[in-house]
Amino acid sequence: MAVKSLQKLGWNLDEHKLKSELKQAGKEHLVYKKDLLEFLLQCDLSKISQPILPENISTLCSFKKPIVLQLTHWRNVSHSLV
């Protein structure tokens, strides 16, 4: 499986959780990075990844390596509510 190469790209995947999710989806045959990426883009990352952001993120200035984040909701703060 191409999990190690995806982790270098910032995907903080739990290999056991990912294998379980692939099996549940009937896609345990996926071994190539391109195929895994297509699957991951359709997944809920909270089910297959490990927490990576610190509790007090406001003190964090930058990251040392790339990370992949999935937005679950957002708010347009530049738009006036009036």
RODOTOR-973441 format. One record per residue: residue number from 0; residue in three letters; chain; x, y, z of N, C-alpha, C, O in turn. Coordinates in Angstrom, 1 decimal. Example, Ala and Ser with C-alpha at 12.3 -4.5 7.8 and 13.67 -1.06 7.14 Angstrom:
residues 2
<rec romar="0" vodren="ALA" kedo="A" n_east="13.2" n_north="-5.7" n_up="7.8" ca_east="12.3" ca_north="-4.5" ca_up="7.8" c_east="13.2" c_north="-3.3" c_up="7.8" o_east="14.2" o_north="-3.3" o_up="8.5"/>
<rec romar="1" vodren="SER" kedo="A" n_east="12.8" n_north="-2.2" n_up="7.1" ca_east="13.7" ca_north="-1.1" ca_up="7.1" c_east="12.9" c_north="0.0" c_up="7.9" o_east="13.4" o_north="1.1" o_up="8.0"/>
END
This chain:
residues 82
<rec romar="0" vodren="MET" kedo="A" n_east="0.8" n_north="-1.2" n_up="0.0" ca_east="0.0" ca_north="0.0" ca_up="0.0" c_east="0.9" c_north="1.2" c_up="0.0" o_east="2.0" o_north="1.2" o_up="0.5"/>
<rec romar="1" vodren="ALA" kedo="A" n_east="0.4" n_north="2.3" n_up="-0.6" ca_east="1.2" ca_north="3.5" ca_up="-0.7" c_east="1.0" c_north="4.5" c_up="0.4" o_east="1.2" o_north="5.7" o_up="0.2"/>
<rec romar="2" vodren="VAL" kedo="A" n_east="0.7" n_north="4.0" n_up="1.6" ca_east="0.4" ca_north="4.9" ca_up="2.8" c_east="1.6" c_north="5.7" c_up="3.1" o_east="1.5" o_north="6.9" o_up="3.4"/>
<rec romar="3" vodren="LYS" kedo="A" n_east="2.8" n_north="5.1" n_up="3.1" ca_east="4.0" ca_north="5.8" ca_up="3.5" c_east="4.2" c_north="7.0" c_up="2.6" o_east="4.6" o_north="8.1" o_up="3.1"/>
<rec romar="4" vodren="SER" kedo="A" n_east="4.1" n_north="6.8" n_up="1.3" ca_east="4.3" ca_north="8.0" ca_up="0.4" c_east="3.2" c_north="9.0" c_up="0.6" o_east="3.5" o_north="10.2" o_up="0.4"/>
<rec romar="5" vodren="LEU" kedo="A" n_east="2.0" n_north="8.7" n_up="0.9" ca_east="1.0" ca_north="9.6" ca_up="1.2" c_east="1.2" c_north="10.4" c_up="2.5" o_east="1.0" o_north="11.6" o_up="2.6"/>
<rec romar="6" vodren="GLN" kedo="A" n_east="1.8" n_north="9.7" n_up="3.5" ca_east="2.1" ca_north="10.4" ca_up="4.7" c_east="3.2" c_north="11.4" c_up="4.5" o_east="3.2" o_north="12.5" o_up="5.2"/>
<rec romar="7" vodren="LYS" kedo="A" n_east="4.1" n_north="11.2" n_up="3.6" ca_east="5.1" ca_north="12.2" ca_up="3.3" c_east="4.5" c_north="13.4" c_up="2.7" o_east="5.1" o_north="14.5" o_up="2.8"/>
<rec romar="8" vodren="LEU" kedo="A" n_east="3.4" n_north="13.2" n_up="2.0" ca_east="2.7" ca_north="14.4" ca_up="1.4" c_east="1.8" c_north="15.1" c_up="2.3" o_east="1.2" o_north="16.1" o_up="1.9"/>
<rec romar="9" vodren="GLY" kedo="A" n_east="1.7" n_north="14.7" n_up="3.6" ca_east="0.9" ca_north="15.4" ca_up="4.5" c_east="-0.4" c_north="14.7" c_up="5.0" o_east="-1.1" o_north="15.2" o_up="5.9"/>
<rec romar="10" vodren="TRP" kedo="A" n_east="-0.7" n_north="13.5" n_up="4.4" ca_east="-1.8" ca_north="12.7" ca_up="4.9" c_east="-1.5" c_north="12.0" c_up="6.1" o_east="-0.6" o_north="11.1" o_up="6.1"/>
<rec romar="11" vodren="ASN" kedo="A" n_east="-2.1" n_north="12.3" n_up="7.3" ca_east="-1.8" ca_north="11.8" ca_up="8.5" c_east="-2.7" c_north="10.6" c_up="8.8" o_east="-3.6" o_north="10.6" o_up="9.6"/>
<rec romar="12" vodren="LEU" kedo="A" n_east="-2.4" n_north="9.5" n_up="8.0" ca_east="-3.3" ca_north="8.3" ca_up="8.0" c_east="-2.9" c_north="7.3" c_up="9.0" o_east="-1.8" o_north="7.1" o_up="9.3"/>
<rec romar="13" vodren="ASP" kedo="A" n_east="-3.9" n_north="6.7" n_up="9.6" ca_east="-3.8" ca_north="5.5" ca_up="10.5" c_east="-3.9" c_north="4.3" c_up="9.5" o_east="-5.0" o_north="4.0" o_up="9.0"/>
<rec romar="14" vodren="GLU" kedo="A" n_east="-2.9" n_north="3.5" n_up="9.4" ca_east="-2.9" ca_north="2.4" ca_up="8.4" c_east="-4.0" c_north="1.4" c_up="8.7" o_east="-4.6" o_north="0.9" o_up="7.8"/>
<rec romar="15" vodren="HIS" kedo="A" n_east="-4.2" n_north="1.1" n_up="10.0" ca_east="-5.2" ca_north="0.1" ca_up="10.4" c_east="-6.6" c_north="0.6" c_up="10.1" o_east="-7.4" o_north="-0.2" o_up="9.6"/>
<rec romar="16" vodren="LYS" kedo="A" n_east="-6.8" n_north="1.8" n_up="10.4" ca_east="-8.2" ca_north="2.4" ca_up="10.2" c_east="-8.4" c_north="2.5" c_up="8.7" o_east="-9.6" o_north="2.2" o_up="8.2"/>
<rec romar="17" vodren="LEU" kedo="A" n_east="-7.4" n_north="2.8" n_up="7.9" ca_east="-7.6" ca_north="2.9" ca_up="6.5" c_east="-7.9" c_north="1.5" c_up="5.9" o_east="-8.8" o_north="1.4" o_up="5.0"/>
<rec romar="18" vodren="LYS" kedo="A" n_east="-7.2" n_north="0.5" n_up="6.3" ca_east="-7.4" ca_north="-0.8" ca_up="5.8" c_east="-8.8" c_north="-1.3" c_up="6.1" o_east="-9.5" o_north="-1.9" o_up="5.3"/>
<rec romar="19" vodren="SER" kedo="A" n_east="-9.3" n_north="-0.9" n_up="7.3" ca_east="-10.7" ca_north="-1.3" ca_up="7.7" c_east="-11.7" c_north="-0.6" c_up="6.9" o_east="-12.7" o_north="-1.2" o_up="6.5"/>
<rec romar="20" vodren="GLU" kedo="A" n_east="-11.5" n_north="0.7" n_up="6.6" ca_east="-12.4" ca_north="1.5" ca_up="5.8" c_east="-12.4" c_north="1.0" c_up="4.4" o_east="-13.5" o_north="1.0" o_up="3.7"/>
<rec romar="21" vodren="LEU" kedo="A" n_east="-11.2" n_north="0.7" n_up="3.8" ca_east="-11.1" ca_north="0.1" ca_up="2.5" c_east="-11.9" c_north="-1.2" c_up="2.4" o_east="-12.6" o_north="-1.5" o_up="1.4"/>
<rec romar="22" vodren="LYS" kedo="A" n_east="-11.7" n_north="-2.0" n_up="3.4" ca_east="-12.4" ca_north="-3.3" ca_up="3.4" c_east="-13.9" c_north="-3.2" c_up="3.5" o_east="-14.7" o_north="-3.8" o_up="2.8"/>
<rec romar="23" vodren="GLN" kedo="A" n_east="-14.4" n_north="-2.2" n_up="4.3" ca_east="-15.8" ca_north="-2.0" ca_up="4.5" c_east="-16.4" c_north="-1.4" c_up="3.2" o_east="-17.6" o_north="-1.7" o_up="2.8"/>
<rec romar="24" vodren="ALA" kedo="A" n_east="-15.6" n_north="-0.7" n_up="2.4" ca_east="-16.1" ca_north="-0.1" ca_up="1.1" c_east="-15.9" c_north="-1.1" c_up="0.0" o_east="-16.3" o_north="-0.8" o_up="-1.2"/>
<rec romar="25" vodren="GLY" kedo="A" n_east="-15.3" n_north="-2.3" n_up="0.3" ca_east="-15.1" ca_north="-3.2" ca_up="-0.8" c_east="-14.0" c_north="-2.8" c_up="-1.8" o_east="-13.9" o_north="-3.2" o_up="-2.9"/>
<rec romar="26" vodren="LYS" kedo="A" n_east="-13.0" n_north="-2.0" n_up="-1.3" ca_east="-12.0" ca_north="-1.5" ca_up="-2.1" c_east="-10.6" c_north="-1.9" c_up="-1.5" o_east="-9.6" o_north="-1.1" o_up="-1.7"/>
<rec romar="27" vodren="GLU" kedo="A" n_east="-10.5" n_north="-3.0" n_up="-0.9" ca_east="-9.2" ca_north="-3.4" ca_up="-0.2" c_east="-8.1" c_north="-3.7" c_up="-1.3" o_east="-7.0" o_north="-3.9" o_up="-0.9"/>
<rec romar="28" vodren="HIS" kedo="A" n_east="-8.5" n_north="-3.8" n_up="-2.5" ca_east="-7.6" ca_north="-4.1" ca_up="-3.6" c_east="-6.8" c_north="-2.9" c_up="-4.0" o_east="-5.8" o_north="-3.0" o_up="-4.8"/>
<rec romar="29" vodren="LEU" kedo="A" n_east="-7.2" n_north="-1.7" n_up="-3.6" ca_east="-6.5" ca_north="-0.4" ca_up="-3.9" c_east="-5.1" c_north="-0.4" c_up="-3.3" o_east="-4.9" o_north="-0.5" o_up="-2.1"/>
<rec romar="30" vodren="VAL" kedo="A" n_east="-4.0" n_north="-0.4" n_up="-4.2" ca_east="-2.7" ca_north="-0.4" ca_up="-3.7" c_east="-1.9" c_north="0.8" c_up="-4.2" o_east="-0.8" o_north="1.2" o_up="-3.7"/>
<rec romar="31" vodren="TYR" kedo="A" n_east="-2.3" n_north="1.4" n_up="-5.3" ca_east="-1.5" ca_north="2.4" ca_up="-6.0" c_east="-1.9" c_north="3.8" c_up="-5.4" o_east="-3.1" o_north="4.0" o_up="-5.0"/>
<rec romar="32" vodren="LYS" kedo="A" n_east="-1.0" n_north="4.7" n_up="-5.3" ca_east="-1.2" ca_north="6.0" ca_up="-4.7" c_east="-2.3" c_north="6.8" c_up="-5.4" o_east="-3.1" o_north="7.4" o_up="-4.7"/>
<rec romar="33" vodren="LYS" kedo="A" n_east="-2.4" n_north="6.7" n_up="-6.7" ca_east="-3.5" ca_north="7.5" ca_up="-7.4" c_east="-4.8" c_north="7.0" c_up="-7.0" o_east="-5.8" o_north="7.8" o_up="-6.8"/>
<rec romar="34" vodren="ASP" kedo="A" n_east="-5.0" n_north="5.6" n_up="-7.0" ca_east="-6.3" ca_north="5.1" ca_up="-6.6" c_east="-6.6" c_north="5.4" c_up="-5.2" o_east="-7.8" o_north="5.7" o_up="-4.8"/>
<rec romar="35" vodren="LEU" kedo="A" n_east="-5.6" n_north="5.3" n_up="-4.3" ca_east="-5.9" ca_north="5.6" ca_up="-2.9" c_east="-6.3" c_north="7.1" c_up="-2.7" o_east="-7.2" o_north="7.4" o_up="-1.9"/>
<rec romar="36" vodren="LEU" kedo="A" n_east="-5.6" n_north="8.0" n_up="-3.4" ca_east="-6.0" ca_north="9.4" ca_up="-3.4" c_east="-7.4" c_north="9.6" c_up="-3.8" o_east="-8.1" o_north="10.4" o_up="-3.1"/>
<rec romar="37" vodren="GLU" kedo="A" n_east="-7.9" n_north="9.0" n_up="-4.8" ca_east="-9.2" ca_north="9.1" ca_up="-5.3" c_east="-10.2" c_north="8.7" c_up="-4.2" o_east="-11.2" o_north="9.3" o_up="-4.0"/>
<rec romar="38" vodren="PHE" kedo="A" n_east="-9.9" n_north="7.6" n_up="-3.5" ca_east="-10.7" ca_north="7.1" ca_up="-2.4" c_east="-10.7" c_north="8.1" c_up="-1.2" o_east="-11.7" o_north="8.4" o_up="-0.7"/>
<rec romar="39" vodren="LEU" kedo="A" n_east="-9.5" n_north="8.5" n_up="-0.9" ca_east="-9.4" ca_north="9.4" ca_up="0.3" c_east="-10.1" c_north="10.7" c_up="0.1" o_east="-10.6" o_north="11.3" o_up="1.1"/>
<rec romar="40" vodren="LEU" kedo="A" n_east="-10.2" n_north="11.2" n_up="-1.1" ca_east="-10.8" ca_north="12.5" ca_up="-1.4" c_east="-12.4" c_north="12.4" c_up="-1.2" o_east="-13.0" o_north="13.4" o_up="-1.0"/>
<rec romar="41" vodren="GLN" kedo="A" n_east="-12.9" n_north="11.2" n_up="-1.1" ca_east="-14.3" ca_north="10.9" ca_up="-0.9" c_east="-14.6" c_north="10.5" c_up="0.5" o_east="-15.8" o_north="10.3" o_up="0.9"/>
<rec romar="42" vodren="CYS" kedo="A" n_east="-13.6" n_north="10.3" n_up="1.3" ca_east="-13.7" ca_north="9.8" ca_up="2.7" c_east="-13.9" c_north="10.9" c_up="3.7" o_east="-13.5" o_north="12.1" o_up="3.5"/>
<rec romar="43" vodren="ASP" kedo="A" n_east="-14.4" n_north="10.5" n_up="4.9" ca_east="-14.4" ca_north="11.4" ca_up="6.1" c_east="-13.1" c_north="11.1" c_up="6.8" o_east="-12.9" o_north="10.0" o_up="7.3"/>
<rec romar="44" vodren="LEU" kedo="A" n_east="-12.2" n_north="12.0" n_up="6.7" ca_east="-10.8" ca_north="11.8" ca_up="7.2" c_east="-10.8" c_north="11.5" c_up="8.7" o_east="-9.8" o_north="11.0" o_up="9.2"/>
<rec romar="45" vodren="SER" kedo="A" n_east="-11.8" n_north="11.9" n_up="9.4" ca_east="-11.8" ca_north="11.7" ca_up="10.9" c_east="-11.9" c_north="10.2" c_up="11.2" o_east="-11.5" o_north="9.8" o_up="12.3"/>
<rec romar="46" vodren="LYS" kedo="A" n_east="-12.3" n_north="9.4" n_up="10.2" ca_east="-12.4" ca_north="7.9" ca_up="10.4" c_east="-11.1" c_north="7.2" c_up="10.1" o_east="-10.9" o_north="6.1" o_up="10.7"/>
<rec romar="47" vodren="ILE" kedo="A" n_east="-10.2" n_north="7.8" n_up="9.4" ca_east="-9.0" ca_north="7.1" ca_up="8.9" c_east="-7.7" c_north="7.8" c_up="9.2" o_east="-6.7" o_north="7.4" o_up="8.8"/>
<rec romar="48" vodren="SER" kedo="A" n_east="-7.8" n_north="8.9" n_up="10.0" ca_east="-6.6" ca_north="9.6" ca_up="10.2" c_east="-6.4" c_north="9.8" c_up="11.7" o_east="-7.2" o_north="9.5" o_up="12.5"/>
<rec romar="49" vodren="GLN" kedo="A" n_east="-5.2" n_north="10.3" n_up="12.1" ca_east="-4.9" ca_north="10.6" ca_up="13.5" c_east="-4.9" c_north="12.1" c_up="13.7" o_east="-4.5" o_north="12.8" o_up="12.8"/>
<rec romar="50" vodren="PRO" kedo="A" n_east="-5.2" n_north="12.5" n_up="14.9" ca_east="-5.1" ca_north="14.0" ca_up="15.2" c_east="-3.7" c_north="14.5" c_up="15.0" o_east="-2.7" o_north="13.9" o_up="15.4"/>
<rec romar="51" vodren="ILE" kedo="A" n_east="-3.6" n_north="15.7" n_up="14.4" ca_east="-2.3" ca_north="16.2" ca_up="14.1" c_east="-2.2" c_north="17.7" c_up="14.7" o_east="-1.1" o_north="18.1" o_up="15.0"/>
<rec romar="52" vodren="LEU" kedo="A" n_east="-3.3" n_north="18.4" n_up="14.8" ca_east="-3.2" ca_north="19.8" ca_up="15.2" c_east="-3.2" c_north="19.8" c_up="16.7" o_east="-3.9" o_north="19.0" o_up="17.4"/>
<rec romar="53" vodren="PRO" kedo="A" n_east="-2.4" n_north="20.7" n_up="17.3" ca_east="-2.3" ca_north="20.8" ca_up="18.8" c_east="-3.6" c_north="21.4" c_up="19.3" o_east="-4.3" o_north="22.1" o_up="18.6"/>
<rec romar="54" vodren="GLU" kedo="A" n_east="-3.9" n_north="21.2" n_up="20.6" ca_east="-5.0" ca_north="21.8" ca_up="21.2" c_east="-5.1" c_north="23.3" c_up="21.2" o_east="-6.1" o_north="23.9" o_up="20.9"/>
<rec romar="55" vodren="ASN" kedo="A" n_east="-3.9" n_north="23.9" n_up="21.4" ca_east="-3.9" ca_north="25.4" ca_up="21.4" c_east="-3.2" c_north="25.8" c_up="20.1" o_east="-2.0" o_north="26.2" o_up="20.1"/>
<rec romar="56" vodren="ILE" kedo="A" n_east="-3.9" n_north="25.8" n_up="19.0" ca_east="-3.4" ca_north="26.0" ca_up="17.7" c_east="-3.0" c_north="27.5" c_up="17.5" o_east="-2.2" o_north="27.9" o_up="16.7"/>
<rec romar="57" vodren="SER" kedo="A" n_east="-3.6" n_north="28.4" n_up="18.3" ca_east="-3.3" ca_north="29.8" ca_up="18.2" c_east="-1.8" c_north="30.2" c_up="18.5" o_east="-1.3" o_north="31.2" o_up="18.1"/>
<rec romar="58" vodren="THR" kedo="A" n_east="-1.1" n_north="29.3" n_up="19.2" ca_east="0.3" ca_north="29.5" ca_up="19.5" c_east="1.2" c_north="29.0" c_up="18.4" o_east="2.4" o_north="29.3" o_up="18.4"/>
<rec romar="59" vodren="LEU" kedo="A" n_east="0.6" n_north="28.2" n_up="17.5" ca_east="1.4" ca_north="27.6" ca_up="16.5" c_east="1.6" c_north="28.6" c_up="15.3" o_east="0.6" o_north="29.2" o_up="14.8"/>
<rec romar="60" vodren="CYS" kedo="A" n_east="2.8" n_north="28.9" n_up="14.9" ca_east="3.1" ca_north="29.9" ca_up="13.9" c_east="3.2" c_north="29.2" c_up="12.5" o_east="2.8" o_north="29.8" o_up="11.5"/>
<rec romar="61" vodren="SER" kedo="A" n_east="3.8" n_north="28.0" n_up="12.4" ca_east="4.0" ca_north="27.4" ca_up="11.2" c_east="4.1" c_north="25.9" c_up="11.4" o_east="4.4" o_north="25.4" o_up="12.5"/>
<rec romar="62" vodren="PHE" kedo="A" n_east="4.0" n_north="25.1" n_up="10.3" ca_east="4.2" ca_north="23.7" ca_up="10.3" c_east="5.5" c_north="23.4" c_up="9.7" o_east="6.0" o_north="24.0" o_up="8.7"/>
<rec romar="63" vodren="LYS" kedo="A" n_east="6.2" n_north="22.3" n_up="10.1" ca_east="7.5" ca_north="21.9" ca_up="9.6" c_east="7.3" c_north="21.1" c_up="8.3" o_east="8.3" o_north="21.0" o_up="7.5"/>
<rec romar="64" vodren="LYS" kedo="A" n_east="6.2" n_north="20.5" n_up="8.2" ca_east="5.9" ca_north="19.6" ca_up="7.0" c_east="4.5" c_north="19.9" c_up="6.5" o_east="3.7" o_north="20.4" o_up="7.2"/>
<rec romar="65" vodren="PRO" kedo="A" n_east="4.2" n_north="19.4" n_up="5.3" ca_east="2.9" ca_north="19.6" ca_up="4.8" c_east="1.9" c_north="18.8" c_up="5.6" o_east="2.2" o_north="17.7" o_up="6.1"/>
<rec romar="66" vodren="ILE" kedo="A" n_east="0.6" n_north="19.3" n_up="5.7" ca_east="-0.4" ca_north="18.5" ca_up="6.3" c_east="-1.7" c_north="18.7" c_up="5.4" o_east="-1.9" o_north="19.7" o_up="4.8"/>
<rec romar="67" vodren="VAL" kedo="A" n_east="-2.5" n_north="17.6" n_up="5.4" ca_east="-3.8" ca_north="17.7" ca_up="4.7" c_east="-4.9" c_north="17.8" c_up="5.8" o_east="-5.0" o_north="17.1" o_up="6.7"/>
<rec romar="68" vodren="LEU" kedo="A" n_east="-5.7" n_north="18.8" n_up="5.6" ca_east="-6.8" ca_north="19.1" ca_up="6.5" c_east="-8.1" c_north="19.0" c_up="5.7" o_east="-8.2" o_north="19.3" o_up="4.5"/>
<rec romar="69" vodren="GLN" kedo="A" n_east="-9.2" n_north="18.5" n_up="6.3" ca_east="-10.5" ca_north="18.5" ca_up="5.7" c_east="-11.4" c_north="19.4" c_up="6.4" o_east="-11.6" o_north="19.3" o_up="7.7"/>
<rec romar="70" vodren="LEU" kedo="A" n_east="-12.0" n_north="20.4" n_up="5.7" ca_east="-12.9" ca_north="21.3" ca_up="6.3" c_east="-14.3" c_north="20.6" c_up="6.4" o_east="-14.8" o_north="20.0" o_up="5.5"/>
<rec romar="71" vodren="THR" kedo="A" n_east="-14.9" n_north="20.8" n_up="7.6" ca_east="-16.2" ca_north="20.3" ca_up="7.8" c_east="-17.3" c_north="21.3" c_up="7.8" o_east="-18.4" o_north="21.1" o_up="7.5"/>
<rec romar="72" vodren="HIS" kedo="A" n_east="-16.9" n_north="22.6" n_up="8.1" ca_east="-17.7" ca_north="23.7" ca_up="8.0" c_east="-16.8" c_north="25.0" c_up="8.0" o_east="-15.7" o_north="25.0" o_up="8.5"/>
<rec romar="73" vodren="TRP" kedo="A" n_east="-17.4" n_north="26.0" n_up="7.4" ca_east="-16.6" ca_north="27.3" ca_up="7.3" c_east="-17.6" c_north="28.4" c_up="7.4" o_east="-18.8" o_north="28.3" o_up="7.2"/>
<rec romar="74" vodren="ARG" kedo="A" n_east="-17.0" n_north="29.6" n_up="7.6" ca_east="-17.8" ca_north="30.8" ca_up="7.7" c_east="-17.0" c_north="31.9" c_up="7.0" o_east="-15.8" o_north="32.0" o_up="7.1"/>
<rec romar="75" vodren="ASN" kedo="A" n_east="-17.7" n_north="32.7" n_up="6.2" ca_east="-17.1" ca_north="33.8" ca_up="5.5" c_east="-17.1" c_north="35.0" c_up="6.4" o_east="-18.1" o_north="35.7" o_up="6.6"/>
<rec romar="76" vodren="VAL" kedo="A" n_east="-15.9" n_north="35.3" n_up="7.0" ca_east="-15.7" ca_north="36.3" ca_up="7.9" c_east="-15.5" c_north="37.7" c_up="7.2" o_east="-15.6" o_north="38.7" o_up="7.9"/>
<rec romar="77" vodren="SER" kedo="A" n_east="-15.3" n_north="37.7" n_up="6.0" ca_east="-15.1" ca_north="38.9" ca_up="5.3" c_east="-16.5" c_north="39.5" c_up="4.8" o_east="-16.5" o_north="40.7" o_up="4.4"/>
<rec romar="78" vodren="HIS" kedo="A" n_east="-17.5" n_north="38.8" n_up="4.9" ca_east="-18.8" ca_north="39.2" ca_up="4.4" c_east="-19.6" c_north="39.8" c_up="5.6" o_east="-19.7" o_north="39.1" o_up="6.7"/>
<rec romar="79" vodren="SER" kedo="A" n_east="-20.2" n_north="41.0" n_up="5.5" ca_east="-20.9" ca_north="41.6" ca_up="6.5" c_east="-22.3" c_north="40.9" c_up="6.8" o_east="-22.9" o_north="40.4" o_up="5.8"/>
<rec romar="80" vodren="LEU" kedo="A" n_east="-22.6" n_north="40.7" n_up="8.0" ca_east="-23.9" ca_north="40.1" ca_up="8.3" c_east="-25.1" c_north="41.1" c_up="8.3" o_east="-26.2" o_north="40.6" o_up="8.4"/>
<rec romar="81" vodren="VAL" kedo="A" n_east="-24.8" n_north="42.3" n_up="8.1" ca_east="-25.9" ca_north="43.3" ca_up="8.1" c_east="-26.6" c_north="43.4" c_up="6.7" o_east="-27.5" o_north="44.1" o_up="6.5"/>
END
